[in-house]
Amino acid sequence: MRQGAMMRSPSDLPPELRSGAFAVGAHGAEGVTRRRARAADLAVPFRGVRVPQPPSRERSSAYERASNPSGQPTRGQIALARAFAPLLEPDQAFSHLTAAHLHGMRTPERRPSSMVHVTTFGGRRPIRRVGVCAHRGAADCPRTVRHGLPVLDPVETWLHLAGSLALDELIVMGDGLARSGTSGTTVSGLGAALDTHRRLVGAPRLREALGWIRTGSDSARETMLRLLLVRAGLPEPDELGGEIRNEYGVVIAHGDLVWRRARVIVEYEGDQHRTDRRQFAIDIDRIGEIQSLGWTVIRVDAALFARPAVLVSRIRAALGYSP
């Protein structure tokens, strides 16, 4: 370009390509030349795909923000799957951790998802592409649609993650499925699904996880708290998310871990209980009312959770429990 010459702005994309990912190349969109496909206003999340949003240098912030402690899919995770969607064939779907994120399942906090997991069903060779973890699945593998994308169903996702997740991660995810309340995700429903996958990689680990899964846990940290206490020799809670009623029979709270006979409640307090002043005030009033009814309430935060000996001792004393 001659000195002083003006750089040309990229030509407008066809209207149908302006709002989402599209494929380029041999099977790409009509009306997009190779030169236009290389313009700086198009992100390149995968070879052969363009997204008319952030420039490629911002890909890490737009598509690779992946930690998911809350169990809810982030914009980055959904965007990453949508970016790959134009390359999916009819016999392929998102699976494994990508499926778990899209379903909003309780995914491991330590595992980023900067790659997409794609399963090819039937006998065709799995896809091979940078940024993709490829898997092979049976033609009759249950699938559904989430966020407009083809995806393994939640129970099948849990089953197929057995080969890569640790025992406690499978328990946390299983607790989340059991909490959803749908017929196929009950503890018995998960067991029935596992019975049809006896040869699945990780099946023994799934069977062990199944023995620890309970209904009623509201979060991954509540599950980990329960596991810590029971493995330390304390009795299982009578209820998870148990109703607490006042003297008039009105429900005033739901306790995270409830030992009803001992009238002890253990509550896990996430950051929102500390940082949200309104929530903090509500918690104080609610706990005061519960305690006035003769309940002992033990509040557990991340700091106390990190001191398991102190935590277990405190709850053992409240329960009056001697192993």
N, C-alpha and C positions, 0 to 999 in steps of 0.2 A: 504494500500500500504506500502511495506517495506521501511524503511528509505533509501534514496539514489536511490530508483527505479525511472526510468524515467516515466513521464506521457505519455500515448499514445495520439497521435494526432487523432482527429476524422477521421473516414474513409471518403473517397470521396463520395459525393452525386451523384446519377445518373445524367447524363448531363442535362436531361430535367428539373431538379429541382434546378439548380444552379442559375437561373436568376430571380426568382420570388417566390411569396408565394405559399405554397402548404399545403394541408390538411394532417393531420396524424390521426391515430386512426382507428376506424372501417371502415371509408370510405376513408382512407388516401392513400398516395402514396406507391406503392410497392417498396420494397427494402430498406425501412427506418425502422429500428428496434426501439423499444421503447427507448433503450439506446442511439441510434444515435439521436433520436428526442430530447433528453435532453441535447445534447452537447452545450457547451457555444458559439459556432459560429452560433447558430440559435436563432434569436429573436422570442419572443412569443407575438405577438401583440394581439392575441385572443386565447382562449382555443381551441385546435384542429388545430391551424395554426402555421406554421413555416416559417420564412423568412431568407434566408442565407445572411444576411447583418450585421447590428450591433448586438452585444450581447445584451441580455435582459436588462442589466443595463442602456443601452443608449436609451431605448425605448422612453423616454420622449423627447429627442432631435430629434429622427428620425421620430416619428409618432404623436407627440402631439403638434407640433408647429403650432398653429392654428389661430392666429389673422390675419385678412385679410382686412385691410383698403383699399387696392388698388382694390379689387374686382377680383383679379387674384388668381387662385388656387396655393397654395404653394406645394412644393415637399412633405411636410409632410402630407398634406390633401389627395393628390392623393395616396401616399404610404399607408395611412391608409385604404382607400377604396380598393386598390388593395390587401392589406393584408387580407381583409375580403372576397374578391371575391371567393376564393375556397369553401366557405361555402354557397354561394348563391344557391338557388333552381331556377328552370326555371320560377316559378311564383313570383319571388322576384326581386326588383331593388332598387338601392340607391335613396333616396328621401330627401325632406325637406332641411335642411342646407347642408347636404353632397352633394345633387344634385346641390344646388346653387353654392357651391365651385367648383364642377367638371365642371359646365357650365361657370365658370368665372363671375357669376352674382355679383352684388354689395351687398355683405353680410354685416351685421351689424358689426361695429368695436368692439363692446363690447362683442361679443359672440364667445367664443372659440369653436372649434369643436374637442375635444378630444375623442368624440364618433362618431360612424357612425349611420346614420339614414337609416333604411331598411323598405320598404313597402312590405307586402305580399298581392297579388291580389287574388280576388275570395273569396271563403268561408273558406280556410284553416286558422288555427290558426297562428297568427304572431309569428315570431321567438323570443325566449327568450334566451338571452345570455349576459353575462357581457360585457360592452362596446358598447352595441347596444341599440339604441332607436327604438323600434318596432312600426310599424304602419300597419293599414289595409286599402286596397284600392279596388275600383271596378275593375272587370276583364278587362273592356274596357278602363282603365286609360291610356292615351297616354304616351308611353315610347320611348326612343331613346338610342343611344350609345355615350358615351364620354370617351375619353382616353381608349377605348376598354372595357368599363364597362357599364352594363345596368343601365339606370337612367331615372327618370321621366323627361318629356320634360320641357323646361324652364317655359312656361306659367302655366303648371300644378303645377310646383314647387312653383311658386309665389302664386297660389291659396291655396295650402295646407299649406303654411306658415302663413296664416292669423290667425290661432288659437294661434300662439306663438310670432308673431312679433308685435311691436307697430305700430301705424299709420304712423309715419314718416319713419320708416324702410321699410314699404311696399311702400311708395311713392318713396323713394330712389331706391328701387329695380325695381319698375315699370318704373321710368325714364330711368334706364339702359336698360330695355327690349325695351322700345319705341325707344331708341337711336340706337338699333341694326339694325333697318331698314327692318326686315323681316315682311312679311304680317301679320302673326299671333300675332306679338308683338306690333302692333300699338295700340294707345289708344282705337280705335274702336274695334280692335281685342281682347284686354284684356277685354273690356266690353262685347263682345259677349261670350267669354269664361266664364265670371262671370255669365252671364244669364243662363248658363247651370248648375250652381252650387249654386242655390239659397239656398239650405239647408246646405251648407258647413259651418263648424264652422268658425266664423269670417267674414261671408259674408257682414254684414253691415259695418264693418271696411274696407273691400276691396272696397265697393261701395264708401265710403267716400274718400279713397285713390285715387280711379280712377278720382275723380273730381279735384285732385291736380296734376295729372301726366301730364307732358308736353314732347314734343319731342325736342331734341337738346342738352340736358345736357350731358357734358362730364365726370362728376365725381359726387360722392356722396356729396362732399363738395359744389359743385355748386348748387346742388338741395337744400341742407340745407340753403345755402345763399339766394336762391330765396324765400324759405318758410319764412325765418326770415323777409325779407324785405316786402313781401306782407302782412304777418300777422301783421306787424307794421303799415300798412295803406298805404304803397307806391303802386303805380300802377304796374301791371304786366309788365315785360319787353315786348317789342314788339317782340323780337326774342331771342332765345337761340342759341349760336353758329352762330350768324349772320355774313354775309360777310361784310367786310369793303373794299371798293374800293378806289383807288386813282383817281386823276383827269383824268387819261387815261382809267379808267374802269377796271384796273387790280386789282384782289383781293390781298390785302397785309396782311390781317389778318382775323381771325374769333373771334369776341368778345364773351365772356362767356354770359354775360347778356347785351342786347343791347336795349336801348330806342332810337330808330332811330330819332323820331321826335324831341326829346330834344338833340340829338347828345351826348348822355352819354353812356359810356361803363363801366361796372364793371367787373373786372378780379379777379378770385380767384387764388392766387399764392401758389402752393404747395411747398414742400421743395426742389424739383428739380430745381425750378426757383432760389432758393437762393444758393444752394450748387454746382450747375453745372455752372462754370464760363462761358463756351461757351453759355449756355442757357441764362444766366444772360445778357451777352452782346447782344445777339439777341433780348431779351426782351426790352432792353433800346433803341436800334435802331428802333425796330418796334413801340414802344409806341411813340417815338419822331416823327416818320413819321405820325402816326395816329393823334397826337395832332396838327401837322402842317396843317392838313386838317380841323381843327375846332372842333374836338371831345374833350370832357372831359373824361379822363380815370382815374378811381379810382381803385387802386390795393388793394386787401384785402388779408391779411395773417392771420394765426391762431391767432396772438395777437390782431389784430383789430376785428376779428370775435368774440373774447371773450369779446368784449366791445360793445354790440349791440346798446346801446343808442348813442354812438359816431358814430358808423358805419351808423346807420339810419339817424342821423342828417346830416352827411356829404353827403350822397346820396340825401337826400331830398333837401338840398341846391343846389346841382348840377342840379337837375331836376327842381328847381324852383317850387316845388310842395307844395301846401297848402291844407291839407285835408278839 
